[in-house]
Structures are given as C-alpha cells and as structure tokens.
Amino acid sequence: MQFVLKGPNLNKVAELSQKLITQLQAIPELGTLDTNLQLDIPQITLKLDREKARNVGLDTASIGNTLKVLVGLVAKYCLLT
C-alpha cells in the first residue's frame, strides 16, 4: 500500500506525513511503515520561456533531456567531493 502526499509547503507535508504514519501504526496488520520524504534535498524551479526556446530552435523535450544530464552530472560531482 502506498500513500502519496503532495503540497506546496514541504514542512506541512512532512507534518501530515508523520501524523499519517502515527495513525497507521495503530493498525498492527499493516506491519512496518516508513516514508521517503527528504527535506534536505536542494531544489530549484526553472521557468522556461517556450517562445524564446522555439525562436532558437529548441523544443521542451531537448531542454528537459539536457537538464536531466546536467543535474545528473552535478549530483555525481557533489557526491564525489
């Protein structure tokens, strides 16, 4: 069984996640419960100007794939240093 909690305020999501786990722990048939919420992961929000991208011959798929590669490279670099 999986529950997905989403929201714009990660601290509130964490609070609600803990409340949900606490309530579900009262049901022994569910067994061990855990969460994969990680509040210490850096995040960035990018706004793509689609018109400018189109004017220089880029589509959103190409930009998205490039960002995935760059994020992967940065993550590997951060882990190695």
mmCIF file of the N, C-alpha and C atoms, coordinates in Angstrom:
data_MODEL
# 
_entry.id   MODEL 
# 
loop_
_atom_site.group_PDB 
_atom_site.id 
_atom_site.type_symbol 
_atom_site.label_atom_id 
_atom_site.label_alt_id 
_atom_site.label_comp_id 
_atom_site.label_asym_id 
_atom_site.label_entity_id 
_atom_site.label_seq_id 
_atom_site.pdbx_PDB_ins_code 
_atom_site.Cartn_x 
_atom_site.Cartn_y 
_atom_site.Cartn_z 
_atom_site.occupancy 
_atom_site.B_iso_or_equiv 
_atom_site.pdbx_formal_charge 
_atom_site.auth_seq_id 
_atom_site.auth_comp_id 
_atom_site.auth_asym_id 
_atom_site.auth_atom_id 
_atom_site.pdbx_PDB_model_num 
ATOM 1   N N  . MET A 1 1  ? 0.843  -1.165 0.000   1.00 0.00 ? 1  MET A N  1 
ATOM 2   C CA . MET A 1 1  ? 0.000  0.000  0.000   1.00 0.00 ? 1  MET A CA 1 
ATOM 3   C C  . MET A 1 1  ? 0.889  1.228  0.000   1.00 0.00 ? 1  MET A C  1 
ATOM 4   N N  . GLN A 1 2  ? 0.483  2.229  -0.755  1.00 0.00 ? 2  GLN A N  1 
ATOM 5   C CA . GLN A 1 2  ? 1.277  3.448  -0.844  1.00 0.00 ? 2  GLN A CA 1 
ATOM 6   C C  . GLN A 1 2  ? 0.357  4.657  -0.779  1.00 0.00 ? 2  GLN A C  1 
ATOM 7   N N  . PHE A 1 3  ? 0.780  5.642  -0.011  1.00 0.00 ? 3  PHE A N  1 
ATOM 8   C CA . PHE A 1 3  ? 0.075  6.919  0.063   1.00 0.00 ? 3  PHE A CA 1 
ATOM 9   C C  . PHE A 1 3  ? 1.013  7.984  -0.487  1.00 0.00 ? 3  PHE A C  1 
ATOM 10  N N  . VAL A 1 4  ? 0.479  8.901  -1.247  1.00 0.00 ? 4  VAL A N  1 
ATOM 11  C CA . VAL A 1 4  ? 1.273  9.998  -1.789  1.00 0.00 ? 4  VAL A CA 1 
ATOM 12  C C  . VAL A 1 4  ? 0.694  11.297 -1.250  1.00 0.00 ? 4  VAL A C  1 
ATOM 13  N N  . LEU A 1 5  ? 1.518  12.027 -0.532  1.00 0.00 ? 5  LEU A N  1 
ATOM 14  C CA . LEU A 1 5  ? 1.121  13.335 -0.021  1.00 0.00 ? 5  LEU A CA 1 
ATOM 15  C C  . LEU A 1 5  ? 1.864  14.393 -0.820  1.00 0.00 ? 5  LEU A C  1 
ATOM 16  N N  . LYS A 1 6  ? 1.132  15.372 -1.320  1.00 0.00 ? 6  LYS A N  1 
ATOM 17  C CA . LYS A 1 6  ? 1.737  16.444 -2.117  1.00 0.00 ? 6  LYS A CA 1 
ATOM 18  C C  . LYS A 1 6  ? 1.264  17.782 -1.592  1.00 0.00 ? 6  LYS A C  1 
ATOM 19  N N  . GLY A 1 7  ? 2.062  18.796 -1.833  1.00 0.00 ? 7  GLY A N  1 
ATOM 20  C CA . GLY A 1 7  ? 1.648  20.141 -1.464  1.00 0.00 ? 7  GLY A CA 1 
ATOM 21  C C  . GLY A 1 7  ? 2.768  21.127 -1.677  1.00 0.00 ? 7  GLY A C  1 
ATOM 22  N N  . PRO A 1 8  ? 2.435  22.410 -1.708  1.00 0.00 ? 8  PRO A N  1 
ATOM 23  C CA . PRO A 1 8  ? 3.441  23.434 -1.952  1.00 0.00 ? 8  PRO A CA 1 
ATOM 24  C C  . PRO A 1 8  ? 4.340  23.708 -0.743  1.00 0.00 ? 8  PRO A C  1 
ATOM 25  N N  . ASN A 1 9  ? 3.921  23.279 0.433   1.00 0.00 ? 9  ASN A N  1 
ATOM 26  C CA . ASN A 1 9  ? 4.681  23.540 1.647   1.00 0.00 ? 9  ASN A CA 1 
ATOM 27  C C  . ASN A 1 9  ? 5.241  22.210 2.169   1.00 0.00 ? 9  ASN A C  1 
ATOM 28  N N  . LEU A 1 10 ? 6.536  21.975 1.931   1.00 0.00 ? 10 LEU A N  1 
ATOM 29  C CA . LEU A 1 10 ? 7.132  20.690 2.310   1.00 0.00 ? 10 LEU A CA 1 
ATOM 30  C C  . LEU A 1 10 ? 7.101  20.449 3.811   1.00 0.00 ? 10 LEU A C  1 
ATOM 31  N N  . ASN A 1 11 ? 7.211  21.505 4.596   1.00 0.00 ? 11 ASN A N  1 
ATOM 32  C CA . ASN A 1 11 ? 7.154  21.316 6.049   1.00 0.00 ? 11 ASN A CA 1 
ATOM 33  C C  . ASN A 1 11 ? 5.782  20.823 6.477   1.00 0.00 ? 11 ASN A C  1 
ATOM 34  N N  . LYS A 1 12 ? 4.727  21.328 5.840   1.00 0.00 ? 12 LYS A N  1 
ATOM 35  C CA . LYS A 1 12 ? 3.371  20.873 6.153   1.00 0.00 ? 12 LYS A CA 1 
ATOM 36  C C  . LYS A 1 12 ? 3.182  19.433 5.681   1.00 0.00 ? 12 LYS A C  1 
ATOM 37  N N  . VAL A 1 13 ? 3.729  19.095 4.519   1.00 0.00 ? 13 VAL A N  1 
ATOM 38  C CA . VAL A 1 13 ? 3.661  17.714 4.024   1.00 0.00 ? 13 VAL A CA 1 
ATOM 39  C C  . VAL A 1 13 ? 4.364  16.781 5.003   1.00 0.00 ? 13 VAL A C  1 
ATOM 40  N N  . ALA A 1 14 ? 5.517  17.200 5.524   1.00 0.00 ? 14 ALA A N  1 
ATOM 41  C CA . ALA A 1 14 ? 6.246  16.379 6.496   1.00 0.00 ? 14 ALA A CA 1 
ATOM 42  C C  . ALA A 1 14 ? 5.426  16.189 7.764   1.00 0.00 ? 14 ALA A C  1 
ATOM 43  N N  . GLU A 1 15 ? 4.797  17.249 8.222   1.00 0.00 ? 15 GLU A N  1 
ATOM 44  C CA . GLU A 1 15 ? 3.954  17.171 9.428   1.00 0.00 ? 15 GLU A CA 1 
ATOM 45  C C  . GLU A 1 15 ? 2.790  16.203 9.218   1.00 0.00 ? 15 GLU A C  1 
ATOM 46  N N  . LEU A 1 16 ? 2.108  16.342 8.092   1.00 0.00 ? 16 LEU A N  1 
ATOM 47  C CA . LEU A 1 16 ? 0.972  15.461 7.800   1.00 0.00 ? 16 LEU A CA 1 
ATOM 48  C C  . LEU A 1 16 ? 1.422  14.018 7.578   1.00 0.00 ? 16 LEU A C  1 
ATOM 49  N N  . SER A 1 17 ? 2.583  13.852 6.978   1.00 0.00 ? 17 SER A N  1 
ATOM 50  C CA . SER A 1 17 ? 3.134  12.519 6.761   1.00 0.00 ? 17 SER A CA 1 
ATOM 51  C C  . SER A 1 17 ? 3.377  11.817 8.102   1.00 0.00 ? 17 SER A C  1 
ATOM 52  N N  . GLN A 1 18 ? 3.936  12.545 9.045   1.00 0.00 ? 18 GLN A N  1 
ATOM 53  C CA . GLN A 1 18 ? 4.199  11.961 10.361  1.00 0.00 ? 18 GLN A CA 1 
ATOM 54  C C  . GLN A 1 18 ? 2.891  11.624 11.081  1.00 0.00 ? 18 GLN A C  1 
ATOM 55  N N  . LYS A 1 19 ? 1.897  12.484 10.957  1.00 0.00 ? 19 LYS A N  1 
ATOM 56  C CA . LYS A 1 19 ? 0.593  12.214 11.576  1.00 0.00 ? 19 LYS A CA 1 
ATOM 57  C C  . LYS A 1 19 ? -0.041 10.963 10.967  1.00 0.00 ? 19 LYS A C  1 
ATOM 58  N N  . LEU A 1 20 ? 0.065  10.831 9.643   1.00 0.00 ? 20 LEU A N  1 
ATOM 59  C CA . LEU A 1 20 ? -0.495 9.665  8.972   1.00 0.00 ? 20 LEU A CA 1 
ATOM 60  C C  . LEU A 1 20 ? 0.205  8.387  9.423   1.00 0.00 ? 20 LEU A C  1 
ATOM 61  N N  . ILE A 1 21 ? 1.527  8.415  9.488   1.00 0.00 ? 21 ILE A N  1 
ATOM 62  C CA . ILE A 1 21 ? 2.281  7.234  9.941   1.00 0.00 ? 21 ILE A CA 1 
ATOM 63  C C  . ILE A 1 21 ? 1.897  6.875  11.366  1.00 0.00 ? 21 ILE A C  1 
ATOM 64  N N  . THR A 1 22 ? 1.779  7.875  12.222  1.00 0.00 ? 22 THR A N  1 
ATOM 65  C CA . THR A 1 22 ? 1.406  7.624  13.617  1.00 0.00 ? 22 THR A CA 1 
ATOM 66  C C  . THR A 1 22 ? 0.044  6.939  13.702  1.00 0.00 ? 22 THR A C  1 
ATOM 67  N N  . GLN A 1 23 ? -0.906 7.425  12.930  1.00 0.00 ? 23 GLN A N  1 
ATOM 68  C CA . GLN A 1 23 ? -2.246 6.824  12.952  1.00 0.00 ? 23 GLN A CA 1 
ATOM 69  C C  . GLN A 1 23 ? -2.238 5.414  12.361  1.00 0.00 ? 23 GLN A C  1 
ATOM 70  N N  . LEU A 1 24 ? -1.479 5.227  11.287  1.00 0.00 ? 24 LEU A N  1 
ATOM 71  C CA . LEU A 1 24 ? -1.446 3.903  10.653  1.00 0.00 ? 24 LEU A CA 1 
ATOM 72  C C  . LEU A 1 24 ? -0.694 2.873  11.496  1.00 0.00 ? 24 LEU A C  1 
ATOM 73  N N  . GLN A 1 25 ? 0.239  3.330  12.333  1.00 0.00 ? 25 GLN A N  1 
ATOM 74  C CA . GLN A 1 25 ? 0.975  2.401  13.200  1.00 0.00 ? 25 GLN A CA 1 
ATOM 75  C C  . GLN A 1 25 ? 0.059  1.747  14.233  1.00 0.00 ? 25 GLN A C  1 
ATOM 76  N N  . ALA A 1 26 ? -1.099 2.333  14.442  1.00 0.00 ? 26 ALA A N  1 
ATOM 77  C CA . ALA A 1 26 ? -2.071 1.751  15.384  1.00 0.00 ? 26 ALA A CA 1 
ATOM 78  C C  . ALA A 1 26 ? -2.763 0.529  14.782  1.00 0.00 ? 26 ALA A C  1 
ATOM 79  N N  . ILE A 1 27 ? -2.512 0.259  13.508  1.00 0.00 ? 27 ILE A N  1 
ATOM 80  C CA . ILE A 1 27 ? -3.102 -0.894 12.830  1.00 0.00 ? 27 ILE A CA 1 
ATOM 81  C C  . ILE A 1 27 ? -2.002 -1.944 12.651  1.00 0.00 ? 27 ILE A C  1 
ATOM 82  N N  . PRO A 1 28 ? -1.930 -2.930 13.559  1.00 0.00 ? 28 PRO A N  1 
ATOM 83  C CA . PRO A 1 28 ? -0.809 -3.881 13.534  1.00 0.00 ? 28 PRO A CA 1 
ATOM 84  C C  . PRO A 1 28 ? -0.728 -4.704 12.244  1.00 0.00 ? 28 PRO A C  1 
ATOM 85  N N  . GLU A 1 29 ? -1.835 -4.886 11.563  1.00 0.00 ? 29 GLU A N  1 
ATOM 86  C CA . GLU A 1 29 ? -1.829 -5.683 10.336  1.00 0.00 ? 29 GLU A CA 1 
ATOM 87  C C  . GLU A 1 29 ? -1.030 -5.021 9.209   1.00 0.00 ? 29 GLU A C  1 
ATOM 88  N N  . LEU A 1 30 ? -0.761 -3.753 9.330   1.00 0.00 ? 30 LEU A N  1 
ATOM 89  C CA . LEU A 1 30 ? -0.009 -3.053 8.286   1.00 0.00 ? 30 LEU A CA 1 
ATOM 90  C C  . LEU A 1 30 ? 1.493  -3.310 8.361   1.00 0.00 ? 30 LEU A C  1 
ATOM 91  N N  . GLY A 1 31 ? 1.987  -3.766 9.480   1.00 0.00 ? 31 GLY A N  1 
ATOM 92  C CA . GLY A 1 31 ? 3.416  -4.053 9.605   1.00 0.00 ? 31 GLY A CA 1 
ATOM 93  C C  . GLY A 1 31 ? 4.250  -2.787 9.728   1.00 0.00 ? 31 GLY A C  1 
ATOM 94  N N  . THR A 1 32 ? 5.462  -2.845 9.198   1.00 0.00 ? 32 THR A N  1 
ATOM 95  C CA . THR A 1 32 ? 6.411  -1.734 9.294   1.00 0.00 ? 32 THR A CA 1 
ATOM 96  C C  . THR A 1 32 ? 6.048  -0.635 8.303   1.00 0.00 ? 32 THR A C  1 
ATOM 97  N N  . LEU A 1 33 ? 6.088  0.590  8.757   1.00 0.00 ? 33 LEU A N  1 
ATOM 98  C CA . LEU A 1 33 ? 5.778  1.745  7.920   1.00 0.00 ? 33 LEU A CA 1 
ATOM 99  C C  . LEU A 1 33 ? 6.999  2.641  7.817   1.00 0.00 ? 33 LEU A C  1 
ATOM 100 N N  . ASP A 1 34 ? 7.143  3.292  6.668   1.00 0.00 ? 34 ASP A N  1 
ATOM 101 C CA . ASP A 1 34 ? 8.236  4.251  6.523   1.00 0.00 ? 34 ASP A CA 1 
ATOM 102 C C  . ASP A 1 34 ? 7.818  5.342  5.540   1.00 0.00 ? 34 ASP A C  1 
ATOM 103 N N  . THR A 1 35 ? 8.671  6.337  5.424   1.00 0.00 ? 35 THR A N  1 
ATOM 104 C CA . THR A 1 35 ? 8.441  7.440  4.500   1.00 0.00 ? 35 THR A CA 1 
ATOM 105 C C  . THR A 1 35 ? 9.721  7.707  3.730   1.00 0.00 ? 35 THR A C  1 
ATOM 106 N N  . ASN A 1 36 ? 9.575  8.228  2.527   1.00 0.00 ? 36 ASN A N  1 
ATOM 107 C CA . ASN A 1 36 ? 10.769 8.575  1.756   1.00 0.00 ? 36 ASN A CA 1 
ATOM 108 C C  . ASN A 1 36 ? 10.895 10.087 1.570   1.00 0.00 ? 36 ASN A C  1 
ATOM 109 N N  . LEU A 1 37 ? 10.207 10.841 2.403   1.00 0.00 ? 37 LEU A N  1 
ATOM 110 C CA . LEU A 1 37 ? 10.295 12.297 2.350   1.00 0.00 ? 37 LEU A CA 1 
ATOM 111 C C  . LEU A 1 37 ? 11.667 12.741 2.846   1.00 0.00 ? 37 LEU A C  1 
ATOM 112 N N  . GLN A 1 38 ? 12.336 13.562 2.037   1.00 0.00 ? 38 GLN A N  1 
ATOM 113 C CA . GLN A 1 38 ? 13.651 14.080 2.409   1.00 0.00 ? 38 GLN A CA 1 
ATOM 114 C C  . GLN A 1 38 ? 13.621 15.595 2.243   1.00 0.00 ? 38 GLN A C  1 
ATOM 115 N N  . LEU A 1 39 ? 13.649 16.290 3.357   1.00 0.00 ? 39 LEU A N  1 
ATOM 116 C CA . LEU A 1 39 ? 13.552 17.749 3.320   1.00 0.00 ? 39 LEU A CA 1 
ATOM 117 C C  . LEU A 1 39 ? 14.886 18.433 3.034   1.00 0.00 ? 39 LEU A C  1 
ATOM 118 N N  . ASP A 1 40 ? 15.976 17.693 3.100   1.00 0.00 ? 40 ASP A N  1 
ATOM 119 C CA . ASP A 1 40 ? 17.294 18.311 2.943   1.00 0.00 ? 40 ASP A CA 1 
ATOM 120 C C  . ASP A 1 40 ? 17.831 18.238 1.517   1.00 0.00 ? 40 ASP A C  1 
ATOM 121 N N  . ILE A 1 41 ? 16.988 17.928 0.551   1.00 0.00 ? 41 ILE A N  1 
ATOM 122 C CA . ILE A 1 41 ? 17.426 17.854 -0.836  1.00 0.00 ? 41 ILE A CA 1 
ATOM 123 C C  . ILE A 1 41 ? 17.267 19.239 -1.471  1.00 0.00 ? 41 ILE A C  1 
ATOM 124 N N  . PRO A 1 42 ? 18.351 19.788 -2.010  1.00 0.00 ? 42 PRO A N  1 
ATOM 125 C CA . PRO A 1 42 ? 18.238 21.108 -2.651  1.00 0.00 ? 42 PRO A CA 1 
ATOM 126 C C  . PRO A 1 42 ? 17.321 21.037 -3.876  1.00 0.00 ? 42 PRO A C  1 
ATOM 127 N N  . GLN A 1 43 ? 16.562 22.089 -4.083  1.00 0.00 ? 43 GLN A N  1 
ATOM 128 C CA . GLN A 1 43 ? 15.645 22.133 -5.221  1.00 0.00 ? 43 GLN A CA 1 
ATOM 129 C C  . GLN A 1 43 ? 15.769 23.466 -5.928  1.00 0.00 ? 43 GLN A C  1 
ATOM 130 N N  . ILE A 1 44 ? 15.454 23.438 -7.201  1.00 0.00 ? 44 ILE A N  1 
ATOM 131 C CA . ILE A 1 44 ? 15.446 24.660 -7.996  1.00 0.00 ? 44 ILE A CA 1 
ATOM 132 C C  . ILE A 1 44 ? 14.221 24.606 -8.903  1.00 0.00 ? 44 ILE A C  1 
ATOM 133 N N  . THR A 1 45 ? 13.623 25.754 -9.128  1.00 0.00 ? 45 THR A N  1 
ATOM 134 C CA . THR A 1 45 ? 12.479 25.842 -10.029 1.00 0.00 ? 45 THR A CA 1 
ATOM 135 C C  . THR A 1 45 ? 12.897 26.651 -11.243 1.00 0.00 ? 45 THR A C  1 
ATOM 136 N N  . LEU A 1 46 ? 12.675 26.093 -12.413 1.00 0.00 ? 46 LEU A N  1 
ATOM 137 C CA . LEU A 1 46 ? 13.021 26.778 -13.653 1.00 0.00 ? 46 LEU A CA 1 
ATOM 138 C C  . LEU A 1 46 ? 11.744 27.102 -14.414 1.00 0.00 ? 46 LEU A C  1 
ATOM 139 N N  . LYS A 1 47 ? 11.684 28.311 -14.959 1.00 0.00 ? 47 LYS A N  1 
ATOM 140 C CA . LYS A 1 47 ? 10.565 28.696 -15.813 1.00 0.00 ? 47 LYS A CA 1 
ATOM 141 C C  . LYS A 1 47 ? 11.098 28.823 -17.231 1.00 0.00 ? 47 LYS A C  1 
ATOM 142 N N  . LEU A 1 48 ? 10.562 28.022 -18.101 1.00 0.00 ? 48 LEU A N  1 
ATOM 143 C CA . LEU A 1 48 ? 11.007 28.002 -19.484 1.00 0.00 ? 48 LEU A CA 1 
ATOM 144 C C  . LEU A 1 48 ? 10.194 28.996 -20.300 1.00 0.00 ? 48 LEU A C  1 
ATOM 145 N N  . ASP A 1 49 ? 10.881 29.856 -21.017 1.00 0.00 ? 49 ASP A N  1 
ATOM 146 C CA . ASP A 1 49 ? 10.221 30.759 -21.956 1.00 0.00 ? 49 ASP A CA 1 
ATOM 147 C C  . ASP A 1 49 ? 10.133 30.004 -23.279 1.00 0.00 ? 49 ASP A C  1 
ATOM 148 N N  . ARG A 1 50 ? 9.003  29.368 -23.511 1.00 0.00 ? 50 ARG A N  1 
ATOM 149 C CA . ARG A 1 50 ? 8.835  28.497 -24.676 1.00 0.00 ? 50 ARG A CA 1 
ATOM 150 C C  . ARG A 1 50 ? 9.007  29.256 -25.992 1.00 0.00 ? 50 ARG A C  1 
ATOM 151 N N  . GLU A 1 51 ? 8.555  30.488 -26.023 1.00 0.00 ? 51 GLU A N  1 
ATOM 152 C CA . GLU A 1 51 ? 8.680  31.265 -27.257 1.00 0.00 ? 51 GLU A CA 1 
ATOM 153 C C  . GLU A 1 51 ? 10.140 31.522 -27.602 1.00 0.00 ? 51 GLU A C  1 
ATOM 154 N N  . LYS A 1 52 ? 10.929 31.926 -26.603 1.00 0.00 ? 52 LYS A N  1 
ATOM 155 C CA . LYS A 1 52 ? 12.356 32.161 -26.850 1.00 0.00 ? 52 LYS A CA 1 
ATOM 156 C C  . LYS A 1 52 ? 13.059 30.866 -27.241 1.00 0.00 ? 52 LYS A C  1 
ATOM 157 N N  . ALA A 1 53 ? 12.704 29.777 -26.576 1.00 0.00 ? 53 ALA A N  1 
ATOM 158 C CA . ALA A 1 53 ? 13.299 28.483 -26.904 1.00 0.00 ? 53 ALA A CA 1 
ATOM 159 C C  . ALA A 1 53 ? 12.972 28.105 -28.347 1.00 0.00 ? 53 ALA A C  1 
ATOM 160 N N  . ARG A 1 54 ? 11.727 28.268 -28.724 1.00 0.00 ? 54 ARG A N  1 
ATOM 161 C CA . ARG A 1 54 ? 11.301 27.943 -30.091 1.00 0.00 ? 54 ARG A CA 1 
ATOM 162 C C  . ARG A 1 54 ? 12.036 28.820 -31.099 1.00 0.00 ? 54 ARG A C  1 
ATOM 163 N N  . ASN A 1 55 ? 12.240 30.095 -30.761 1.00 0.00 ? 55 ASN A N  1 
ATOM 164 C CA . ASN A 1 55 ? 12.920 31.021 -31.677 1.00 0.00 ? 55 ASN A CA 1 
ATOM 165 C C  . ASN A 1 55 ? 14.366 30.620 -31.961 1.00 0.00 ? 55 ASN A C  1 
ATOM 166 N N  . VAL A 1 56 ? 14.987 29.916 -31.025 1.00 0.00 ? 56 VAL A N  1 
ATOM 167 C CA . VAL A 1 56 ? 16.373 29.465 -31.256 1.00 0.00 ? 56 VAL A CA 1 
ATOM 168 C C  . VAL A 1 56 ? 16.431 27.987 -31.638 1.00 0.00 ? 56 VAL A C  1 
ATOM 169 N N  . GLY A 1 57 ? 15.264 27.414 -31.948 1.00 0.00 ? 57 GLY A N  1 
ATOM 170 C CA . GLY A 1 57 ? 15.223 26.052 -32.465 1.00 0.00 ? 57 GLY A CA 1 
ATOM 171 C C  . GLY A 1 57 ? 15.234 24.951 -31.417 1.00 0.00 ? 57 GLY A C  1 
ATOM 172 N N  . LEU A 1 58 ? 14.868 25.268 -30.182 1.00 0.00 ? 58 LEU A N  1 
ATOM 173 C CA . LEU A 1 58 ? 14.857 24.257 -29.125 1.00 0.00 ? 58 LEU A CA 1 
ATOM 174 C C  . LEU A 1 58 ? 13.423 23.862 -28.784 1.00 0.00 ? 58 LEU A C  1 
ATOM 175 N N  . ASP A 1 59 ? 13.218 22.580 -28.521 1.00 0.00 ? 59 ASP A N  1 
ATOM 176 C CA . ASP A 1 59 ? 11.915 22.146 -28.052 1.00 0.00 ? 59 ASP A CA 1 
ATOM 177 C C  . ASP A 1 59 ? 12.028 21.740 -26.579 1.00 0.00 ? 59 ASP A C  1 
ATOM 178 N N  . THR A 1 60 ? 10.897 21.607 -25.917 1.00 0.00 ? 60 THR A N  1 
ATOM 179 C CA . THR A 1 60 ? 10.907 21.332 -24.478 1.00 0.00 ? 60 THR A CA 1 
ATOM 180 C C  . THR A 1 60 ? 11.532 19.975 -24.158 1.00 0.00 ? 60 THR A C  1 
ATOM 181 N N  . ALA A 1 61 ? 11.368 19.005 -25.041 1.00 0.00 ? 61 ALA A N  1 
ATOM 182 C CA . ALA A 1 61 ? 11.964 17.682 -24.796 1.00 0.00 ? 61 ALA A CA 1 
ATOM 183 C C  . ALA A 1 61 ? 13.486 17.773 -24.776 1.00 0.00 ? 61 ALA A C  1 
ATOM 184 N N  . SER A 1 62 ? 14.060 18.502 -25.718 1.00 0.00 ? 62 SER A N  1 
ATOM 185 C CA . SER A 1 62 ? 15.519 18.653 -25.770 1.00 0.00 ? 62 SER A CA 1 
ATOM 186 C C  . SER A 1 62 ? 16.044 19.371 -24.527 1.00 0.00 ? 62 SER A C  1 
ATOM 187 N N  . ILE A 1 63 ? 15.340 20.413 -24.129 1.00 0.00 ? 63 ILE A N  1 
ATOM 188 C CA . ILE A 1 63 ? 15.754 21.164 -22.938 1.00 0.00 ? 63 ILE A CA 1 
ATOM 189 C C  . ILE A 1 63 ? 15.647 20.273 -21.705 1.00 0.00 ? 63 ILE A C  1 
ATOM 190 N N  . GLY A 1 64 ? 14.552 19.533 -21.588 1.00 0.00 ? 64 GLY A N  1 
ATOM 191 C CA . GLY A 1 64 ? 14.368 18.635 -20.450 1.00 0.00 ? 64 GLY A CA 1 
ATOM 192 C C  . GLY A 1 64 ? 15.456 17.571 -20.377 1.00 0.00 ? 64 GLY A C  1 
ATOM 193 N N  . ASN A 1 65 ? 15.784 16.980 -21.508 1.00 0.00 ? 65 ASN A N  1 
ATOM 194 C CA . ASN A 1 65 ? 16.829 15.950 -21.527 1.00 0.00 ? 65 ASN A CA 1 
ATOM 195 C C  . ASN A 1 65 ? 18.190 16.532 -21.156 1.00 0.00 ? 65 ASN A C  1 
ATOM 196 N N  . THR A 1 66 ? 18.481 17.728 -21.635 1.00 0.00 ? 66 THR A N  1 
ATOM 197 C CA . THR A 1 66 ? 19.744 18.381 -21.292 1.00 0.00 ? 66 THR A CA 1 
ATOM 198 C C  . THR A 1 66 ? 19.816 18.664 -19.794 1.00 0.00 ? 66 THR A C  1 
ATOM 199 N N  . LEU A 1 67 ? 18.710 19.132 -19.225 1.00 0.00 ? 67 LEU A N  1 
ATOM 200 C CA . LEU A 1 67 ? 18.688 19.408 -17.788 1.00 0.00 ? 67 LEU A CA 1 
ATOM 201 C C  . LEU A 1 67 ? 18.875 18.132 -16.978 1.00 0.00 ? 67 LEU A C  1 
ATOM 202 N N  . LYS A 1 68 ? 18.294 17.025 -17.422 1.00 0.00 ? 68 LYS A N  1 
ATOM 203 C CA . LYS A 1 68 ? 18.479 15.751 -16.711 1.00 0.00 ? 68 LYS A CA 1 
ATOM 204 C C  . LYS A 1 68 ? 19.953 15.366 -16.671 1.00 0.00 ? 68 LYS A C  1 
ATOM 205 N N  . VAL A 1 69 ? 20.636 15.533 -17.802 1.00 0.00 ? 69 VAL A N  1 
ATOM 206 C CA . VAL A 1 69 ? 22.063 15.214 -17.858 1.00 0.00 ? 69 VAL A CA 1 
ATOM 207 C C  . VAL A 1 69 ? 22.849 16.125 -16.934 1.00 0.00 ? 69 VAL A C  1 
ATOM 208 N N  . LEU A 1 70 ? 22.573 17.434 -17.003 1.00 0.00 ? 70 LEU A N  1 
ATOM 209 C CA . LEU A 1 70 ? 23.299 18.385 -16.154 1.00 0.00 ? 70 LEU A CA 1 
ATOM 210 C C  . LEU A 1 70 ? 23.061 18.119 -14.678 1.00 0.00 ? 70 LEU A C  1 
ATOM 211 N N  . VAL A 1 71 ? 21.825 17.848 -14.299 1.00 0.00 ? 71 VAL A N  1 
ATOM 212 C CA . VAL A 1 71 ? 21.524 17.570 -12.892 1.00 0.00 ? 71 VAL A CA 1 
ATOM 213 C C  . VAL A 1 71 ? 22.241 16.301 -12.457 1.00 0.00 ? 71 VAL A C  1 
ATOM 214 N N  . GLY A 1 72 ? 22.270 15.298 -13.304 1.00 0.00 ? 72 GLY A N  1 
ATOM 215 C CA . GLY A 1 72 ? 22.988 14.060 -13.003 1.00 0.00 ? 72 GLY A CA 1 
ATOM 216 C C  . GLY A 1 72 ? 24.472 14.298 -12.801 1.00 0.00 ? 72 GLY A C  1 
ATOM 217 N N  . LEU A 1 73 ? 25.055 15.137 -13.658 1.00 0.00 ? 73 LEU A N  1 
ATOM 218 C CA . LEU A 1 73 ? 26.488 15.431 -13.536 1.00 0.00 ? 73 LEU A CA 1 
ATOM 219 C C  . LEU A 1 73 ? 26.783 16.199 -12.258 1.00 0.00 ? 73 LEU A C  1 
ATOM 220 N N  . VAL A 1 74 ? 25.940 17.162 -11.924 1.00 0.00 ? 74 VAL A N  1 
ATOM 221 C CA . VAL A 1 74 ? 26.131 17.937 -10.691 1.00 0.00 ? 74 VAL A CA 1 
ATOM 222 C C  . VAL A 1 74 ? 25.983 17.019 -9.478  1.00 0.00 ? 74 VAL A C  1 
ATOM 223 N N  . ALA A 1 75 ? 24.981 16.145 -9.503  1.00 0.00 ? 75 ALA A N  1 
ATOM 224 C CA . ALA A 1 75 ? 24.775 15.238 -8.378  1.00 0.00 ? 75 ALA A CA 1 
ATOM 225 C C  . ALA A 1 75 ? 25.976 14.321 -8.203  1.00 0.00 ? 75 ALA A C  1 
ATOM 226 N N  . LYS A 1 76 ? 26.518 13.789 -9.300  1.00 0.00 ? 76 LYS A N  1 
ATOM 227 C CA . LYS A 1 76 ? 27.699 12.918 -9.210  1.00 0.00 ? 76 LYS A CA 1 
ATOM 228 C C  . LYS A 1 76 ? 28.886 13.695 -8.662  1.00 0.00 ? 76 LYS A C  1 
ATOM 229 N N  . TYR A 1 77 ? 29.076 14.931 -9.128  1.00 0.00 ? 77 TYR A N  1 
ATOM 230 C CA . TYR A 1 77 ? 30.186 15.758 -8.666  1.00 0.00 ? 77 TYR A CA 1 
ATOM 231 C C  . TYR A 1 77 ? 30.066 16.013 -7.162  1.00 0.00 ? 77 TYR A C  1 
ATOM 232 N N  . CYS A 1 78 ? 28.859 16.348 -6.720  1.00 0.00 ? 78 CYS A N  1 
ATOM 233 C CA . CYS A 1 78 ? 28.646 16.641 -5.295  1.00 0.00 ? 78 CYS A CA 1 
ATOM 234 C C  . CYS A 1 78 ? 28.919 15.404 -4.452  1.00 0.00 ? 78 CYS A C  1 
ATOM 235 N N  . LEU A 1 79 ? 28.570 14.229 -4.931  1.00 0.00 ? 79 LEU A N  1 
ATOM 236 C CA . LEU A 1 79 ? 28.802 13.002 -4.179  1.00 0.00 ? 79 LEU A CA 1 
ATOM 237 C C  . LEU A 1 79 ? 30.284 12.669 -4.105  1.00 0.00 ? 79 LEU A C  1 
ATOM 238 N N  . LEU A 1 80 ? 31.034 13.016 -5.151  1.00 0.00 ? 80 LEU A N  1 
ATOM 239 C CA . LEU A 1 80 ? 32.454 12.677 -5.184  1.00 0.00 ? 80 LEU A CA 1 
ATOM 240 C C  . LEU A 1 80 ? 33.321 13.648 -4.382  1.00 0.00 ? 80 LEU A C  1 
ATOM 241 N N  . THR A 1 81 ? 32.863 14.874 -4.191  1.00 0.00 ? 81 THR A N  1 
ATOM 242 C CA . THR A 1 81 ? 33.714 15.855 -3.485  1.00 0.00 ? 81 THR A CA 1 
ATOM 243 C C  . THR A 1 81 ? 33.431 15.857 -1.999  1.00 0.00 ? 81 THR A C  1 
# 
